[in-house]
Amino acid sequence: MKVGFVIGPYRSPEGHYGVKKNIDRAEEVALCLWKLGYAVFCPHKNTSFFSGSAPEEVFLEGDLELLRRADFAVTVKGWERSEGSINEVKLCKDRNIPLYHSEGVFTSFDELKKDKED
């Protein structure tokens, strides 16, 4: 089974409300991929509201390590405004991990846009 990784913003200047919206958007993409038959790692759901329980670097480095093990990654709309997401996209490009971009809910892999630089 192929493993996908969801890339998107987590933190938000809107506080907990904005974080919750970001988690919900990432969850939508993850669920779409699960429905298509992929195993999916969604860091937003894995460590939701863990901030303060361990140094932020632990979560950021852990996400990058799990991304290294993924077969492909899919971005959530708005990823380009997130420093963490930008680093994850860069890692995909550096390691030739196939990268796709979503605009929200999708029902087939064909609805995703393949990264131009892949």
C-alpha positions as CSV (number, residue, x, y, z in Angstrom):
1,M,0.0,0.0,0.0
2,K,1.3,3.4,-0.9
3,V,1.8,6.0,1.9
4,G,0.8,9.6,1.4
5,F,1.7,12.6,3.5
6,V,-0.4,15.7,3.9
7,I,1.4,19.1,3.7
8,G,-0.3,22.3,4.9
9,P,-0.3,25.1,7.4
10,Y,-0.8,24.2,11.1
11,R,-0.1,27.4,13.1
12,S,-2.3,30.4,12.6
13,P,-2.3,34.1,13.5
14,E,-6.0,33.5,14.4
15,G,-5.0,31.4,17.4
16,H,-6.7,28.2,18.3
17,Y,-9.6,29.0,15.9
18,G,-7.2,29.3,13.0
19,V,-5.3,26.2,14.0
20,K,-8.6,24.2,14.1
21,K,-9.5,25.5,10.6
22,N,-6.1,24.3,9.3
23,I,-6.5,20.9,10.9
24,D,-9.9,20.6,9.4
25,R,-8.6,21.4,5.9
26,A,-5.7,18.9,6.2
27,E,-8.2,16.3,7.5
28,E,-10.4,16.7,4.4
29,V,-7.4,16.0,2.1
30,A,-6.3,13.0,4.3
31,L,-9.8,11.5,4.2
32,C,-10.0,11.9,0.4
33,L,-6.7,9.9,0.1
34,W,-7.9,7.2,2.5
35,K,-11.0,6.8,0.4
36,L,-8.9,6.3,-2.6
37,G,-7.1,3.4,-0.9
38,Y,-3.9,5.0,0.3
39,A,-2.4,4.9,3.9
40,V,-2.1,8.6,4.9
41,F,0.0,10.4,7.5
42,C,-1.6,13.7,8.4
43,P,0.7,15.5,10.9
44,H,-2.1,18.0,11.7
45,K,-4.2,15.2,13.2
46,N,-1.3,13.3,14.7
47,T,-0.1,16.1,17.0
48,S,-3.1,18.4,17.1
49,F,-2.9,20.8,20.0
50,F,0.3,19.2,21.4
51,S,2.1,22.6,21.3
52,G,3.9,23.3,24.6
53,S,4.1,19.6,25.6
54,A,7.5,19.2,23.8
55,P,9.8,21.6,21.9
56,E,8.3,22.6,18.6
57,E,11.5,21.3,16.8
58,V,10.6,17.8,17.9
59,F,7.3,18.0,16.0
60,L,8.8,19.7,13.0
61,E,11.8,17.3,12.7
62,G,9.5,14.3,13.3
63,D,7.2,15.4,10.5
64,L,10.2,15.7,8.1
65,E,11.4,12.2,9.1
66,L,7.9,10.7,8.4
67,L,7.8,12.6,5.1
68,R,11.1,11.0,4.1
69,R,9.3,7.7,4.3
70,A,6.3,8.6,2.3
71,D,5.7,7.5,-1.3
72,F,4.1,10.9,-2.2
73,A,2.8,14.1,-0.7
74,V,-0.3,16.3,-1.3
75,T,-0.5,19.9,-0.3
76,V,-3.5,21.6,1.3
77,K,-4.6,24.9,-0.2
78,G,-2.6,27.8,1.4
79,W,0.6,25.7,2.0
80,E,2.7,28.4,0.4
81,R,2.1,30.8,3.3
82,S,3.5,28.3,5.9
83,E,7.2,28.1,6.6
84,G,6.9,24.5,7.7
85,S,5.0,23.5,4.6
86,I,7.6,25.3,2.4
87,N,10.3,23.2,4.1
88,E,8.3,20.0,3.5
89,V,7.8,20.8,-0.2
90,K,11.5,21.5,-0.5
91,L,12.3,18.2,1.1
92,C,10.0,16.5,-1.5
93,K,11.8,18.2,-4.3
94,D,15.3,17.4,-2.9
95,R,14.4,13.7,-2.4
96,N,12.3,13.3,-5.5
97,I,9.1,12.5,-3.5
98,P,6.2,12.9,-5.9
99,L,4.3,16.1,-5.0
100,Y,0.7,16.9,-5.8
101,H,-1.5,20.0,-5.0
102,S,-5.1,19.9,-3.9
103,E,-7.6,22.7,-4.0
104,G,-9.8,21.0,-1.4
105,V,-12.0,17.9,-1.6
106,F,-11.4,15.5,-4.5
107,T,-12.7,12.1,-5.5
108,S,-9.9,10.9,-7.8
109,F,-6.1,11.3,-8.0
110,D,-6.6,12.9,-11.4
111,E,-8.2,15.9,-9.8
112,L,-4.8,16.7,-8.1
113,K,-2.2,18.9,-9.8
114,K,1.2,17.3,-10.2
115,D,4.0,19.6,-9.1
116,K,5.6,21.3,-12.1
117,E,9.1,20.9,-10.8
118,D,8.7,17.2,-10.1
